[in-house]
Amino acid sequence: MRVMKWSMIALAVAAGTSQMAIASSQDESKGFLEDSKLNVKTRMLYFSRDFRNNDRDEDGNRQSRREETGLGFLGTYESGFTQGTVGVGVDAIGMLGLKLDSGKGRSGTGLFPTGSDGRSQDDYSKGGAAAKFRISDTVLKVGDQFTALPVFATDDSRLLPEIAQGALLTSNEIKGLTVHAGRFTSLTAQEETNRDSFRLKEADVFGGTYAFTDSLSTSLYYSKVEDYWRKYYANVNWALPISDKQGLVFDFNIYDTKSDGRGLVRADKDGTTKLDNRAFSLSGAYNIGAHTFTLAYQRVTGDGQYGYGVDGGGTVFLANSIARSDFNAEDEKSWQARYDLNFAEFGIPGLTFMTRYARGTGANTDVTNNGKEWERDIDIKYVLQEGPAKDLSLRVRQATYRSSDNVYGSPSLDELRLIVEYPLSIL
């Protein structure tokens, strides 16, 4: 368990050197109310998934199209910390989702809870709170929270995000080193209000990130999800400047996953498929002025697909996990070509464009052997830079997916998302 040994050494060094720090975050605390922040983000989302005249969706249900529109409100309050050696604070989350358009034959987009009659609810709400404690540059947060760890990351790809319940310790005592240790006991899905949406019993996470220089960093994490799996994760990211307007960025990610306990694969499935696999990706990006060109390669080896979900819908830090497919089936090999354009270089700040193509081969699933799949995505986003509606963003995301072998459960689909977001800072 090299990751745990490495992180414990880092913590010991942090404890021995923290007294040498000139000023910590807690020393600079202004107070519980004085450092408070209150933000509200409004999101309107139109979601359409067309199964291309197929009378069944990817789950085998008789449905050829999913199409819904919703309006979501996400409010977050973050207090400051009380002054003193141990700072105390509170964070709170409040969310509301409203259905603007739907229908019994078009539900199931993941925007709203679905009733027994197959219809989406008109509205739903969820929220929570967490207590937080800070000593020097180390924070312990206990309660409801969002997470972005490579082995436990909440998802925010629909109307309202997932919320994790548990405890997370974050330490920044050494310059360049961030250490995490946590335990989570439940997870609320994006379209659900039930705190135990994924039937998560317990997930323990440990690890950290260290920046050797401004251009070179590495991460190492470990997690164990009871009755599902244990994971190791490693990352190396290297940015290589060439000139003022040119540069290269290389990024390597790898997961080692092995079944634990009952070996469940997903939160809503009682099957016991054993996992013992490695999933890795390597990408290289070349930036020149407004243009960025990226190539990526990804592969899964061993038994079973790369599994995630019960440990957060965003826990897939792999290059070819894109809009529709993750290209993470057993034995699958995939590559990706991507192009990004930033219009700020042409006098239109806030406007960006992205397109990519990914192709996978050799995928083994329950329904196919040596399967093939491909996906093409287009993403256009504009953020207002000034005026009364400053920071309002308009985004169009389109995905085309095809598979002659039903790798993803559906031979083909076209997906369209129209997203309008407006973040408002009240405090």
FIMIRO-466372 format. One record per residue (C-alpha): residue in one letter; chain; x, y, z. Coordinates in nm, 4 decimals. Layout:
N
<A,A,<X,Y,Z>>;
...
This chain:
427
<M,A,<0.0000,0.0000,0.0000>>;
<R,A,<0.2636,0.2483,-0.1159>>;
<V,A,<0.0172,0.5365,-0.1522>>;
<M,A,<-0.0726,0.5309,0.2171>>;
<K,A,<0.2908,0.5090,0.3256>>;
<W,A,<0.3891,0.8020,0.1024>>;
<S,A,<0.1033,1.0188,0.2292>>;
<M,A,<0.1677,0.9415,0.5939>>;
<I,A,<0.5308,1.0532,0.5531>>;
<A,A,<0.4057,1.3763,0.3969>>;
<L,A,<0.1711,1.4339,0.6906>>;
<A,A,<0.4527,1.3757,0.9381>>;
<V,A,<0.6739,1.6261,0.7590>>;
<A,A,<0.3842,1.8727,0.7538>>;
<A,A,<0.3366,1.8416,1.1301>>;
<G,A,<0.7035,1.9056,1.1903>>;
<T,A,<0.7317,2.2103,0.9624>>;
<S,A,<0.3982,2.3864,1.0141>>;
<Q,A,<0.5438,2.5819,1.3068>>;
<M,A,<0.7877,2.7432,1.0654>>;
<A,A,<0.5112,2.8924,0.8541>>;
<I,A,<0.4924,3.2704,0.8587>>;
<A,A,<0.1130,3.2836,0.8517>>;
<S,A,<-0.1480,3.0134,0.8008>>;
<S,A,<-0.4987,3.0446,0.6611>>;
<Q,A,<-0.6407,3.0236,1.0127>>;
<D,A,<-0.4129,3.3044,1.1340>>;
<E,A,<-0.5622,3.5278,0.8644>>;
<S,A,<-0.9254,3.4452,0.9496>>;
<K,A,<-1.1469,3.7535,0.9800>>;
<G,A,<-1.4366,3.5713,1.1454>>;
<F,A,<-1.7458,3.3545,1.0945>>;
<L,A,<-1.9601,3.6256,0.9300>>;
<E,A,<-1.6855,3.8485,0.7936>>;
<D,A,<-1.5553,3.5812,0.5527>>;
<S,A,<-1.8993,3.4455,0.4591>>;
<K,A,<-1.9972,3.3796,0.0964>>;
<L,A,<-2.3458,3.3278,-0.0493>>;
<N,A,<-2.3834,3.2273,-0.4138>>;
<V,A,<-2.6793,3.1240,-0.6275>>;
<K,A,<-2.6395,2.9609,-0.9684>>;
<T,A,<-2.9352,2.9319,-1.2043>>;
<R,A,<-2.9244,2.6689,-1.4776>>;
<M,A,<-3.1751,2.6074,-1.7561>>;
<L,A,<-3.1121,2.2840,-1.9435>>;
<Y,A,<-3.2750,2.1370,-2.2538>>;
<F,A,<-3.1768,1.7714,-2.2970>>;
<S,A,<-3.2606,1.5574,-2.6004>>;
<R,A,<-3.1468,1.2016,-2.6724>>;
<D,A,<-3.2696,1.0511,-3.0001>>;
<F,A,<-3.2150,0.6760,-3.0442>>;
<R,A,<-3.2255,0.7136,-3.4227>>;
<N,A,<-3.5557,0.5434,-3.5018>>;
<N,A,<-3.4706,0.2531,-3.2752>>;
<D,A,<-3.7804,0.1575,-3.0743>>;
<R,A,<-3.5745,0.0774,-2.7627>>;
<D,A,<-3.3375,0.2800,-2.5479>>;
<E,A,<-2.9986,0.1686,-2.4115>>;
<D,A,<-3.1703,-0.0101,-2.1194>>;
<G,A,<-3.3919,-0.2156,-2.3496>>;
<N,A,<-3.7080,-0.0198,-2.2722>>;
<R,A,<-3.9491,0.0611,-2.5528>>;
<Q,A,<-3.8596,0.4265,-2.6013>>;
<S,A,<-3.7115,0.5938,-2.9094>>;
<R,A,<-3.6526,0.9420,-2.7679>>;
<R,A,<-3.5920,1.1268,-2.4417>>;
<E,A,<-3.6518,1.5005,-2.4316>>;
<E,A,<-3.7018,1.7326,-2.1327>>;
<T,A,<-3.6341,2.0884,-2.0201>>;
<G,A,<-3.5741,2.2022,-1.6632>>;
<L,A,<-3.4786,2.5029,-1.4533>>;
<G,A,<-3.2479,2.4500,-1.1575>>;
<F,A,<-3.1353,2.6690,-0.8687>>;
<L,A,<-2.8236,2.5900,-0.6660>>;
<G,A,<-2.7588,2.7986,-0.3572>>;
<T,A,<-2.4407,2.7605,-0.1528>>;
<Y,A,<-2.3504,2.9362,0.1708>>;
<E,A,<-1.9948,2.9179,0.3050>>;
<S,A,<-1.9257,3.0820,0.6383>>;
<G,A,<-1.5856,3.2015,0.7432>>;
<F,A,<-1.4008,3.0441,1.0350>>;
<T,A,<-1.4095,3.1720,1.3877>>;
<Q,A,<-1.0818,3.3185,1.5059>>;
<G,A,<-0.8437,3.1321,1.7333>>;
<T,A,<-0.6316,2.8190,1.7155>>;
<V,A,<-0.9275,2.6091,1.5983>>;
<G,A,<-1.1600,2.7803,1.3518>>;
<V,A,<-1.5213,2.6628,1.3285>>;
<G,A,<-1.7596,2.7230,1.0391>>;
<V,A,<-2.0684,2.5973,0.8556>>;
<D,A,<-2.1447,2.5321,0.4884>>;
<A,A,<-2.4981,2.4855,0.3528>>;
<I,A,<-2.6433,2.3684,0.0209>>;
<G,A,<-2.9969,2.4246,-0.1104>>;
<M,A,<-3.1261,2.3086,-0.4498>>;
<L,A,<-3.4543,2.3291,-0.6412>>;
<G,A,<-3.5414,2.1733,-0.9781>>;
<L,A,<-3.8470,2.2739,-1.1815>>;
<K,A,<-3.9861,2.0878,-1.4815>>;
<L,A,<-4.0538,2.3166,-1.7767>>;
<D,A,<-4.1298,2.0564,-2.0442>>;
<S,A,<-4.1610,1.6786,-2.0486>>;
<G,A,<-4.3948,1.3930,-2.1308>>;
<K,A,<-4.4513,1.0322,-2.0319>>;
<G,A,<-4.2972,0.9069,-2.3538>>;
<R,A,<-4.0003,1.1435,-2.3311>>;
<S,A,<-3.8935,1.1101,-1.9657>>;
<G,A,<-3.5802,0.9446,-1.8292>>;
<T,A,<-3.3216,1.2080,-1.9181>>;
<G,A,<-3.1835,1.2172,-1.5651>>;
<L,A,<-3.3099,1.5721,-1.5084>>;
<F,A,<-3.6002,1.4813,-1.2756>>;
<P,A,<-3.7167,1.1993,-1.0478>>;
<T,A,<-3.9487,0.9591,-1.2297>>;
<G,A,<-4.2679,0.8256,-1.0689>>;
<S,A,<-4.4145,0.4758,-1.0923>>;
<D,A,<-4.6318,0.5948,-1.3826>>;
<G,A,<-4.3238,0.6794,-1.5871>>;
<R,A,<-4.3757,1.0559,-1.5637>>;
<S,A,<-4.1225,1.3069,-1.4328>>;
<Q,A,<-4.2027,1.5024,-1.1165>>;
<D,A,<-4.3007,1.8668,-1.1605>>;
<D,A,<-4.0417,1.9783,-0.9053>>;
<Y,A,<-3.7987,1.8455,-0.6477>>;
<S,A,<-3.5606,1.9874,-0.3913>>;
<K,A,<-3.2687,1.8711,-0.1832>>;
<G,A,<-2.9972,2.0160,0.0335>>;
<G,A,<-2.7844,1.9739,0.3397>>;
<A,A,<-2.5206,2.1263,0.5618>>;
<A,A,<-2.1732,2.0530,0.6899>>;
<A,A,<-1.9679,2.1620,0.9887>>;
<K,A,<-1.6051,2.2520,0.9228>>;
<F,A,<-1.3006,2.2920,1.1441>>;
<R,A,<-0.9646,2.4453,1.0602>>;
<I,A,<-0.6263,2.4296,1.2294>>;
<S,A,<-0.3487,2.6146,1.0475>>;
<D,A,<-0.3934,2.5091,0.6803>>;
<T,A,<-0.5828,2.1851,0.7498>>;
<V,A,<-0.9639,2.1666,0.7191>>;
<L,A,<-1.1993,1.8895,0.8320>>;
<K,A,<-1.5461,1.9040,0.6774>>;
<V,A,<-1.8234,1.6767,0.8097>>;
<G,A,<-2.1649,1.6534,0.6449>>;
<D,A,<-2.3080,1.7215,0.2990>>;
<Q,A,<-2.0572,1.8337,0.0374>>;
<F,A,<-1.9408,1.8242,-0.3236>>;
<T,A,<-1.6195,1.6337,-0.3986>>;
<A,A,<-1.3697,1.6334,-0.6871>>;
<L,A,<-1.1249,1.3566,-0.5965>>;
<P,A,<-1.0176,1.1130,-0.8721>>;
<V,A,<-1.1444,0.8239,-0.6557>>;
<F,A,<-1.4605,0.9981,-0.5275>>;
<A,A,<-1.6055,1.2760,-0.7436>>;
<T,A,<-1.9667,1.3996,-0.7454>>;
<D,A,<-2.1257,1.4496,-1.0879>>;
<D,A,<-2.2786,1.7726,-1.2206>>;
<S,A,<-2.3783,1.6832,-1.5762>>;
<R,A,<-2.7557,1.7294,-1.5465>>;
<L,A,<-2.9839,1.9880,-1.3813>>;
<L,A,<-2.8651,1.9553,-1.0199>>;
<P,A,<-2.5419,1.7937,-0.8928>>;
<E,A,<-2.4876,1.4903,-0.6728>>;
<I,A,<-2.4238,1.5462,-0.3014>>;
<A,A,<-2.1954,1.3265,-0.0902>>;
<Q,A,<-2.2417,1.2696,0.2819>>;
<G,A,<-1.9363,1.2040,0.4961>>;
<A,A,<-1.6136,1.3534,0.6287>>;
<L,A,<-1.3177,1.4877,0.4328>>;
<L,A,<-0.9853,1.6158,0.5654>>;
<T,A,<-0.7861,1.8480,0.3383>>;
<S,A,<-0.4349,1.9532,0.4391>>;
<N,A,<-0.2096,2.2116,0.2706>>;
<E,A,<0.0628,2.2418,0.5332>>;
<I,A,<0.3496,2.1962,0.2875>>;
<K,A,<0.3827,2.4253,-0.0123>>;
<G,A,<0.2810,2.2374,-0.3260>>;
<L,A,<0.1369,1.9384,-0.1365>>;
<T,A,<-0.2342,1.8739,-0.0859>>;
<V,A,<-0.3356,1.5676,0.1171>>;
<H,A,<-0.6888,1.4233,0.1401>>;
<A,A,<-0.8355,1.1630,0.3752>>;
<G,A,<-1.2055,1.0893,0.3994>>;
<R,A,<-1.4927,0.8540,0.4638>>;
<F,A,<-1.8291,0.8775,0.2881>>;
<T,A,<-2.1407,0.6843,0.3826>>;
<S,A,<-2.4046,0.7875,0.1265>>;
<L,A,<-2.4533,0.9681,-0.2013>>;
<T,A,<-2.7549,1.1544,-0.3400>>;
<A,A,<-2.8002,1.1137,-0.7163>>;
<Q,A,<-2.8428,1.4115,-0.9466>>;
<E,A,<-3.2116,1.3500,-1.0153>>;
<E,A,<-3.2995,1.2064,-0.6738>>;
<T,A,<-3.3678,1.3374,-0.3242>>;
<N,A,<-3.2990,1.0080,-0.1446>>;
<R,A,<-2.9693,1.0315,0.0461>>;
<D,A,<-2.8993,0.6641,-0.0213>>;
<S,A,<-2.9635,0.6724,-0.3968>>;
<F,A,<-2.6635,0.4496,-0.4767>>;
<R,A,<-2.6841,0.2161,-0.1758>>;
<L,A,<-2.3344,0.3172,-0.0733>>;
<K,A,<-2.2323,0.1616,0.2569>>;
<E,A,<-1.8889,0.3088,0.3107>>;
<A,A,<-1.6116,0.4543,0.0972>>;
<D,A,<-1.2683,0.5338,0.2398>>;
<V,A,<-1.0333,0.7581,0.0393>>;
<F,A,<-0.6738,0.8633,0.0937>>;
<G,A,<-0.4049,1.0324,-0.1123>>;
<G,A,<-0.2777,1.3610,-0.2409>>;
<T,A,<-0.1260,1.5796,-0.5097>>;
<Y,A,<0.2228,1.7276,-0.5157>>;
<A,A,<0.3511,1.9987,-0.7493>>;
<F,A,<0.7270,1.9551,-0.7981>>;
<T,A,<0.7360,2.2742,-1.0042>>;
<D,A,<0.4819,2.5085,-1.1635>>;
<S,A,<0.4799,2.2797,-1.4678>>;
<L,A,<0.5114,1.9289,-1.3176>>;
<S,A,<0.2694,1.7662,-1.0737>>;
<T,A,<0.1709,1.4156,-0.9693>>;
<S,A,<-0.1189,1.2571,-0.7799>>;
<L,A,<-0.1579,0.9302,-0.5925>>;
<Y,A,<-0.4858,0.8067,-0.4368>>;
<Y,A,<-0.6370,0.4988,-0.2783>>;
<S,A,<-1.0018,0.4141,-0.2154>>;
<K,A,<-1.2035,0.1235,-0.0842>>;
<V,A,<-1.5773,0.1027,-0.1442>>;
<E,A,<-1.7325,-0.1676,0.0747>>;
<D,A,<-1.8720,-0.4625,-0.1254>>;
<Y,A,<-1.7696,-0.3031,-0.4556>>;
<W,A,<-1.3963,-0.2472,-0.5124>>;
<R,A,<-1.0689,-0.0995,-0.4046>>;
<K,A,<-0.8869,0.1391,-0.6346>>;
<Y,A,<-0.5440,0.2867,-0.6808>>;
<Y,A,<-0.5097,0.5966,-0.8964>>;
<A,A,<-0.2022,0.7791,-1.0223>>;
<N,A,<-0.1533,1.0852,-1.2416>>;
<V,A,<0.1388,1.2775,-1.3893>>;
<N,A,<0.0830,1.6148,-1.5555>>;
<W,A,<0.3652,1.8001,-1.7317>>;
<A,A,<0.3351,2.1385,-1.9015>>;
<L,A,<0.6205,2.2326,-2.1309>>;
<P,A,<0.6278,2.5981,-2.2479>>;
<I,A,<0.7832,2.6533,-2.5888>>;
<S,A,<0.7308,3.0283,-2.6249>>;
<D,A,<0.4906,3.2980,-2.5049>>;
<K,A,<0.2135,3.1596,-2.7282>>;
<Q,A,<0.3141,2.7958,-2.7670>>;
<G,A,<0.3254,2.5033,-2.5304>>;
<L,A,<0.2801,2.1301,-2.4777>>;
<V,A,<0.0856,1.9538,-2.2005>>;
<F,A,<0.1150,1.5804,-2.1320>>;
<D,A,<-0.1265,1.4040,-1.8978>>;
<F,A,<-0.1172,1.0415,-1.7808>>;
<N,A,<-0.3890,0.8719,-1.5712>>;
<I,A,<-0.4162,0.5142,-1.4477>>;
<Y,A,<-0.6637,0.3221,-1.2302>>;
<D,A,<-0.6052,-0.0224,-1.0793>>;
<T,A,<-0.9404,-0.1696,-0.9681>>;
<K,A,<-1.0128,-0.4972,-0.7908>>;
<S,A,<-1.3412,-0.6315,-0.6534>>;
<D,A,<-1.4030,-0.6164,-0.2786>>;
<G,A,<-1.6458,-0.8200,-0.0680>>;
<R,A,<-1.9566,-0.9123,-0.2678>>;
<G,A,<-1.8040,-0.7599,-0.5792>>;
<L,A,<-2.1057,-0.5566,-0.6839>>;
<V,A,<-2.0541,-0.3650,-1.0071>>;
<R,A,<-2.3106,-0.0876,-0.9731>>;
<A,A,<-2.5338,0.0509,-0.7010>>;
<D,A,<-2.8644,-0.0628,-0.8500>>;
<K,A,<-2.7537,-0.4090,-0.9575>>;
<D,A,<-2.7316,-0.7209,-0.7418>>;
<G,A,<-2.5067,-0.9136,-0.9794>>;
<T,A,<-2.1581,-1.0109,-0.8668>>;
<T,A,<-1.9184,-0.9567,-1.1555>>;
<K,A,<-1.5589,-0.9695,-1.0360>>;
<L,A,<-1.3291,-0.6873,-1.1422>>;
<D,A,<-0.9517,-0.7001,-1.1648>>;
<N,A,<-0.8371,-0.4505,-1.4253>>;
<R,A,<-0.6188,-0.1543,-1.5155>>;
<A,A,<-0.7457,0.1461,-1.7114>>;
<F,A,<-0.5010,0.4092,-1.8327>>;
<S,A,<-0.4957,0.7077,-2.0663>>;
<L,A,<-0.2207,0.9262,-2.2104>>;
<S,A,<-0.2886,1.2589,-2.3797>>;
<G,A,<-0.0738,1.5237,-2.5388>>;
<A,A,<-0.1948,1.8754,-2.6194>>;
<Y,A,<-0.0213,2.1354,-2.8354>>;
<N,A,<-0.1297,2.4976,-2.7911>>;
<I,A,<-0.0427,2.7724,-3.0352>>;
<G,A,<-0.2189,3.1048,-2.9884>>;
<A,A,<-0.5955,3.0510,-3.0030>>;
<H,A,<-0.5627,2.6875,-3.1138>>;
<T,A,<-0.5172,2.3686,-2.9105>>;
<F,A,<-0.4707,2.0266,-3.0728>>;
<T,A,<-0.4995,1.7158,-2.8547>>;
<L,A,<-0.4367,1.3461,-2.9163>>;
<A,A,<-0.5216,1.0798,-2.6565>>;
<Y,A,<-0.4923,0.7038,-2.6206>>;
<Q,A,<-0.6771,0.4909,-2.3642>>;
<R,A,<-0.6813,0.1209,-2.2820>>;
<V,A,<-0.8468,-0.1200,-2.0366>>;
<T,A,<-0.6776,-0.4524,-1.9528>>;
<G,A,<-0.7711,-0.7361,-1.7184>>;
<D,A,<-1.1120,-0.8635,-1.6104>>;
<G,A,<-1.4217,-0.6459,-1.6409>>;
<Q,A,<-1.4755,-0.2838,-1.7343>>;
<Y,A,<-1.3523,0.0142,-1.5368>>;
<G,A,<-1.6309,0.0493,-1.2779>>;
<Y,A,<-1.7518,0.3648,-1.1071>>;
<G,A,<-2.0771,0.5345,-1.0033>>;
<V,A,<-2.1359,0.4218,-0.6472>>;
<D,A,<-1.8238,0.6260,-0.5661>>;
<G,A,<-1.9541,0.9277,-0.7570>>;
<G,A,<-2.0708,0.9778,-1.1137>>;
<G,A,<-1.7629,1.1867,-1.1897>>;
<T,A,<-1.5050,0.9308,-1.0742>>;
<V,A,<-1.3572,0.8621,-1.4161>>;
<F,A,<-1.0507,1.0814,-1.4697>>;
<L,A,<-0.9654,0.9251,-1.8058>>;
<A,A,<-0.8981,1.1148,-2.1286>>;
<N,A,<-1.1600,0.9333,-2.3370>>;
<S,A,<-1.4441,0.9656,-2.0877>>;
<I,A,<-1.6396,1.2183,-2.2936>>;
<A,A,<-1.9995,1.3317,-2.3505>>;
<R,A,<-2.1668,0.9968,-2.4143>>;
<S,A,<-1.9240,0.7060,-2.3859>>;
<D,A,<-1.6387,0.6381,-2.1454>>;
<F,A,<-1.4726,0.3825,-2.3773>>;
<N,A,<-1.4107,0.1783,-2.0624>>;
<A,A,<-1.5251,-0.1729,-2.1584>>;
<E,A,<-1.3148,-0.4803,-2.0880>>;
<D,A,<-1.0114,-0.5004,-2.3225>>;
<E,A,<-1.1165,-0.1836,-2.5063>>;
<K,A,<-0.8589,0.0319,-2.6815>>;
<S,A,<-0.9544,0.3837,-2.7888>>;
<W,A,<-0.8021,0.7004,-2.9299>>;
<Q,A,<-0.9208,1.0589,-2.9565>>;
<A,A,<-0.8441,1.3654,-3.1674>>;
<R,A,<-0.9619,1.7017,-3.0338>>;
<Y,A,<-0.9483,2.0654,-3.1420>>;
<D,A,<-1.0187,2.3741,-2.9249>>;
<L,A,<-1.0463,2.7346,-3.0395>>;
<N,A,<-1.0471,3.0413,-2.8118>>;
<F,A,<-1.1964,3.3421,-2.9919>>;
<A,A,<-1.0420,3.5874,-2.7455>>;
<E,A,<-0.7420,3.5929,-2.9788>>;
<F,A,<-0.9747,3.7290,-3.2495>>;
<G,A,<-1.1329,3.9987,-3.0352>>;
<I,A,<-1.4297,3.7968,-2.9011>>;
<P,A,<-1.3424,3.7130,-2.5382>>;
<G,A,<-1.5736,3.4597,-2.3749>>;
<L,A,<-1.6439,3.2599,-2.6928>>;
<T,A,<-1.4933,2.9102,-2.7190>>;
<F,A,<-1.5365,2.6163,-2.9577>>;
<M,A,<-1.4456,2.2495,-2.9202>>;
<T,A,<-1.4860,1.9437,-3.1403>>;
<R,A,<-1.3491,1.5911,-3.0962>>;
<Y,A,<-1.3695,1.2419,-3.2392>>;
<A,A,<-1.3055,0.9230,-3.0408>>;
<R,A,<-1.3058,0.5627,-3.1569>>;
<G,A,<-1.2893,0.2394,-2.9560>>;
<T,A,<-1.2215,-0.1211,-3.0606>>;
<G,A,<-1.1912,-0.4613,-2.8933>>;
<A,A,<-1.4664,-0.3949,-2.6380>>;
<N,A,<-1.6003,-0.7005,-2.4553>>;
<T,A,<-1.9376,-0.6654,-2.2802>>;
<D,A,<-2.2379,-0.8790,-2.1870>>;
<V,A,<-2.3810,-0.8382,-2.5377>>;
<T,A,<-2.0773,-0.8284,-2.7659>>;
<N,A,<-1.7183,-0.9433,-2.8117>>;
<N,A,<-1.4565,-0.7330,-2.9909>>;
<G,A,<-1.7109,-0.4514,-3.0205>>;
<K,A,<-1.6523,-0.1175,-3.1894>>;
<E,A,<-1.7871,0.2306,-3.1103>>;
<W,A,<-1.7216,0.5917,-3.2037>>;
<E,A,<-1.8359,0.9351,-3.0889>>;
<R,A,<-1.8181,1.2866,-3.2298>>;
<D,A,<-1.8811,1.5913,-3.0074>>;
<I,A,<-1.9251,1.9625,-3.0693>>;
<D,A,<-1.9292,2.2220,-2.7894>>;
<I,A,<-1.9801,2.5986,-2.8292>>;
<K,A,<-1.9899,2.8310,-2.5270>>;
<Y,A,<-2.0158,3.2055,-2.4806>>;
<V,A,<-1.9787,3.3924,-2.1489>>;
<L,A,<-2.0844,3.7569,-2.1303>>;
<Q,A,<-1.7857,3.9667,-2.0221>>;
<E,A,<-1.9582,4.2863,-1.9065>>;
<G,A,<-2.2923,4.4573,-1.8488>>;
<P,A,<-2.5806,4.3785,-1.6106>>;
<A,A,<-2.5791,4.0116,-1.7197>>;
<K,A,<-2.2021,3.9672,-1.6788>>;
<D,A,<-2.0974,3.5981,-1.6402>>;
<L,A,<-2.4203,3.4708,-1.8032>>;
<S,A,<-2.3184,3.1735,-2.0169>>;
<L,A,<-2.4844,3.0162,-2.3200>>;
<R,A,<-2.3720,2.6693,-2.4248>>;
<V,A,<-2.4583,2.4194,-2.6991>>;
<R,A,<-2.3379,2.0582,-2.6682>>;
<Q,A,<-2.4029,1.8028,-2.9425>>;
<A,A,<-2.2935,1.4389,-2.9444>>;
<T,A,<-2.3238,1.1733,-3.2143>>;
<Y,A,<-2.2660,0.8130,-3.1063>>;
<R,A,<-2.2593,0.4967,-3.3174>>;
<S,A,<-2.1864,0.1310,-3.2422>>;
<S,A,<-2.2596,-0.1584,-3.4747>>;
<D,A,<-2.2099,-0.3948,-3.1804>>;
<N,A,<-2.4345,-0.2326,-2.9140>>;
<V,A,<-2.1310,-0.1656,-2.6923>>;
<Y,A,<-2.3202,0.0974,-2.4947>>;
<G,A,<-2.6544,-0.0859,-2.5094>>;
<S,A,<-2.7732,0.1145,-2.8096>>;
<P,A,<-2.6459,0.1032,-3.1685>>;
<S,A,<-2.6801,0.4758,-3.2269>>;
<L,A,<-2.8021,0.8005,-3.0772>>;
<D,A,<-2.7855,1.1753,-3.1257>>;
<E,A,<-2.7735,1.3943,-2.8165>>;
<L,A,<-2.8275,1.7697,-2.7826>>;
<R,A,<-2.7973,1.9907,-2.4738>>;
<L,A,<-2.8734,2.3621,-2.4577>>;
<I,A,<-2.7487,2.5148,-2.1319>>;
<V,A,<-2.7980,2.8644,-1.9930>>;
<E,A,<-2.6275,2.9447,-1.6609>>;
<Y,A,<-2.6162,3.2571,-1.4510>>;
<P,A,<-2.4018,3.2670,-1.1346>>;
<L,A,<-2.4912,3.5350,-0.8807>>;
<S,A,<-2.2694,3.6322,-0.5877>>;
<I,A,<-2.4828,3.7764,-0.3070>>;
<L,A,<-2.2167,3.7946,-0.0347>>;
